[in-house]
């Protein structure tokens, strides 16, 4: 079964481009456009990885990742992306926007490979 990636991005074009590239690489992709939708999808769909923009409506990416770490530890790896500054959380991979799509694929593969066994 392919890994499930939850992509959280409020820019529809970026969201769809990332989803298309990840699906083309064989991943199952879930989409979310704001922090509230991410929280709901995390509980309902239990993805293998969260790829999230930092500046989401309703709840920032750093808050989502901090929530994941508090609740599950490193069970669900995360990658933050943003056009606004350096990596906001120690130990969490960061993709500065704009990035090449092969960088995103490499970051996803690396985060999944480094992830501990799932505790969902």
C-alpha positions as a LaTeX table, in Angstrom:
\begin{tabular}{lrrr}
\hline
Residue & $x$ (\AA) & $y$ (\AA) & $z$ (\AA) \\
\hline
Unk1 & 0.00 & 0.00 & 0.00 \\
Unk2 & 1.46 & 3.40 & $-0.91$ \\
Unk3 & 2.20 & 5.97 & 1.77 \\
Unk4 & $-0.53$ & 8.55 & 2.35 \\
Unk5 & 0.56 & 12.18 & 2.27 \\
Unk6 & $-1.66$ & 14.95 & 3.63 \\
Unk7 & $-0.81$ & 18.13 & 1.73 \\
Unk8 & $-1.98$ & 21.32 & 3.44 \\
Unk9 & $-1.80$ & 24.42 & 1.26 \\
Unk10 & $-4.20$ & 27.34 & 0.89 \\
Unk11 & $-3.05$ & 28.24 & $-2.64$ \\
Unk12 & $-5.13$ & 25.96 & $-4.91$ \\
Unk13 & $-2.61$ & 25.89 & $-7.78$ \\
Unk14 & 0.26 & 24.91 & $-5.49$ \\
Unk15 & $-1.90$ & 22.32 & $-3.74$ \\
Unk16 & $-2.92$ & 20.68 & $-7.01$ \\
Unk17 & 0.61 & 20.75 & $-8.45$ \\
Unk18 & 2.05 & 19.09 & $-5.35$ \\
Unk19 & $-0.75$ & 16.52 & $-5.34$ \\
Unk20 & $-0.20$ & 15.72 & $-9.02$ \\
Unk21 & 3.56 & 15.27 & $-8.56$ \\
Unk22 & 3.18 & 13.14 & $-5.43$ \\
Unk23 & 0.48 & 10.98 & $-7.01$ \\
Unk24 & 2.72 & 10.57 & $-10.07$ \\
Unk25 & 5.42 & 9.27 & $-7.73$ \\
Unk26 & 3.01 & 6.64 & $-6.40$ \\
Unk27 & 1.80 & 8.24 & $-3.18$ \\
Unk28 & $-1.82$ & 8.52 & $-2.07$ \\
Unk29 & $-2.56$ & 12.22 & $-1.56$ \\
Unk30 & $-5.10$ & 13.90 & 0.69 \\
Unk31 & $-5.72$ & 17.63 & 0.41 \\
Unk32 & $-6.48$ & 20.30 & 3.00 \\
Unk33 & $-6.80$ & 24.05 & 2.54 \\
Unk34 & $-6.72$ & 25.24 & 6.17 \\
Unk35 & $-5.65$ & 24.20 & 9.64 \\
Unk36 & $-9.10$ & 23.08 & 10.77 \\
Unk37 & $-9.39$ & 20.75 & 7.78 \\
Unk38 & $-5.92$ & 19.36 & 8.53 \\
Unk39 & $-6.91$ & 18.47 & 12.11 \\
Unk40 & $-10.06$ & 16.74 & 10.90 \\
Unk41 & $-8.18$ & 14.77 & 8.22 \\
Unk42 & $-5.45$ & 13.74 & 10.65 \\
Unk43 & $-8.02$ & 12.11 & 12.90 \\
Unk44 & $-10.16$ & 10.64 & 10.13 \\
Unk45 & $-7.56$ & 9.56 & 7.56 \\
Unk46 & $-4.39$ & 8.97 & 9.61 \\
Unk47 & $-1.82$ & 9.90 & 6.96 \\
Unk48 & 1.80 & 8.76 & 6.94 \\
Unk49 & 3.15 & 12.29 & 6.44 \\
Unk50 & 1.96 & 15.88 & 6.75 \\
Unk51 & 3.36 & 18.33 & 4.18 \\
Unk52 & 2.10 & 21.72 & 5.31 \\
Unk53 & 2.46 & 25.35 & 4.46 \\
Unk54 & 3.31 & 27.52 & 7.46 \\
Unk55 & 0.76 & 30.24 & 6.71 \\
Unk56 & $-2.52$ & 28.35 & 6.61 \\
Unk57 & $-5.83$ & 29.97 & 7.54 \\
Unk58 & $-7.19$ & 29.13 & 11.01 \\
Unk59 & $-4.08$ & 27.34 & 12.29 \\
Unk60 & $-0.47$ & 27.78 & 11.24 \\
Unk61 & 1.67 & 24.88 & 10.11 \\
Unk62 & 3.95 & 25.15 & 13.14 \\
Unk63 & 0.92 & 24.85 & 15.45 \\
Unk64 & $-0.26$ & 21.77 & 13.55 \\
Unk65 & 3.15 & 20.11 & 13.79 \\
Unk66 & 3.46 & 21.00 & 17.48 \\
Unk67 & 0.02 & 19.43 & 18.05 \\
Unk68 & 1.13 & 16.26 & 16.24 \\
Unk69 & 4.31 & 16.02 & 18.27 \\
Unk70 & 2.43 & 16.57 & 21.54 \\
Unk71 & $-0.21$ & 13.98 & 20.76 \\
Unk72 & 1.78 & 11.34 & 18.86 \\
Unk73 & 5.45 & 12.15 & 19.20 \\
Unk74 & 7.23 & 11.48 & 15.90 \\
Unk75 & 4.64 & 8.91 & 14.76 \\
Unk76 & 3.49 & 11.15 & 11.92 \\
Unk77 & 6.41 & 12.95 & 10.32 \\
Unk78 & 5.89 & 16.45 & 9.00 \\
Unk79 & 7.51 & 18.83 & 6.55 \\
Unk80 & 6.96 & 22.59 & 6.74 \\
Unk81 & 7.10 & 24.83 & 3.68 \\
Unk82 & 7.06 & 28.60 & 3.53 \\
Unk83 & 8.22 & 31.59 & 1.54 \\
Unk84 & 8.65 & 33.52 & 4.79 \\
Unk85 & 11.79 & 32.62 & 6.64 \\
Unk86 & 13.86 & 29.74 & 7.98 \\
Unk87 & 12.69 & 26.47 & 9.49 \\
Unk88 & 10.43 & 27.40 & 12.40 \\
Unk89 & 10.73 & 24.11 & 14.34 \\
Unk90 & 13.94 & 22.29 & 15.23 \\
Unk91 & 14.12 & 18.82 & 13.74 \\
Unk92 & 11.27 & 19.38 & 11.28 \\
Unk93 & 12.31 & 19.39 & 7.62 \\
Unk94 & 11.73 & 22.70 & 5.88 \\
Unk95 & 11.14 & 23.50 & 2.20 \\
Unk96 & 11.68 & 27.18 & 1.38 \\
Unk97 & 9.32 & 28.40 & $-1.33$ \\
Unk98 & 9.80 & 28.44 & $-4.19$ \\
Unk99 & 11.31 & 24.97 & $-4.39$ \\
Unk100 & 11.93 & 22.53 & $-7.21$ \\
Unk101 & 9.48 & 19.66 & $-7.37$ \\
Unk102 & 12.31 & 17.13 & $-7.14$ \\
Unk103 & 13.29 & 18.79 & $-3.83$ \\
Unk104 & 9.76 & 18.18 & $-2.53$ \\
Unk105 & 9.86 & 14.53 & $-3.64$ \\
Unk106 & 13.26 & 14.03 & $-2.00$ \\
Unk107 & 12.06 & 15.65 & 1.24 \\
Unk108 & 8.96 & 13.43 & 1.31 \\
Unk109 & 10.95 & 10.26 & 0.63 \\
Unk110 & 13.53 & 11.21 & 3.27 \\
Unk111 & 10.94 & 12.03 & 5.92 \\
Unk112 & 9.10 & 8.77 & 5.31 \\
Unk113 & 12.32 & 6.74 & 5.40 \\
Unk114 & 13.39 & 8.38 & 8.68 \\
Unk115 & 9.98 & 8.00 & 10.35 \\
Unk116 & 9.58 & 5.58 & 13.23 \\
Unk117 & 7.10 & 2.74 & 13.02 \\
Unk118 & 3.54 & 4.05 & 12.96 \\
Unk119 & 1.56 & 4.15 & 16.18 \\
Unk120 & $-1.83$ & 4.99 & 14.67 \\
\hline
\end{tabular}
